[in-house]
Amino acid sequence: WQVLIAAAMYMVVAEYSDAFPWNVTQGVARDVLYFIAYAGEGLYITEMLSKRRAQRSHVRMLTQEVAARKEAEEQLQLLIDCSSVAILTADQAGTIVQANEAAMRLFTPEGQPAAQLDGPLGALLPVLSRVPVLAHGPKSLRTMLQCQGFRSNHEPFVADVWFSTYETPKGARMTAVVADVSEEFRTREESNLEQVLHGSRLVVGAMAHEMRNVCGAIELVCERIDARNGSARSPEDIKALRQLTGTLERMTTVEVSQLKRSATAIRLQQVID
């Protein structure tokens, strides 16, 4: 409405400053044309300025979004690079496209400098080469697994892997977080073995205790038989039974003493030899 009022004012000024005399036949038509011309020009300029302000606001918003996205990407990249956990990213063909410093150290043999990782991810983690995303499977997959990994010199180790798949403009991607749990796995297995050995010691110890009780009872029966018959007239079978009982009791004592020994680590080559 401001533009229409200004157009009416300009129409009046133009009519008064015009050299032609005003009459109903020509003046009204001329004033209408003045008003339409000024109003149209004003509305056009107003709309153009409004669009220019909207474009400036949009450009300012895009600039802020780009700056915020760049800052977030830098923070994420810094987090990945400084992470103590190995993080790898592979494309749809299974080729490694990004790996942080921890991943380079993890897959490099001990005592050697960390080397850049490239090539197929399946060479390091074979089980990930069968993930559905690498064969045009589902668009999103998030899970974890425990598998066998291989360092660059083909040395195996036990790995916990958390991986997820996602879509990008360049195709499917997969990001894997890998941790070496060989020591934890070995410690857990040794603990399970120690529990089994401890349970076996308890069972065998209980059986040996019951065997000693039975041997004691047999010895008592032999003494009663000797008391009735006289020790001088003790049959040979009773003497043999008493000797067998004593031998069995000594055997149980030796077995229990052997079971009290704790498990220790030995070289596998000695066992195989």
Secondary structure, DSSP 8 states (H G I E B T S, - for coil): -HHHHHHHHHHHHHHHT-SS---HHHHHHHHHHHHHHHHHHHHHHHHHHHHHHHHHHHHHHHHHHHHHHHHHHHHHHHHHHH-SSEEEEEETTSBEEEE-HHHHHHTS-TTS------SBGGGT-GGGGG-GGGGT--S-EEEEEEEEEE-TT--EEEEEEEEEEEEETTEEEEEEEEEE-HHHHHHHHHHHHHHHHHHHHHHHHHHHHHHHHHHHHHHHHHHHHHHHH-GGG--HHHHHHHHHHHHHHHHHHHHHHHHTS------HHHHH-
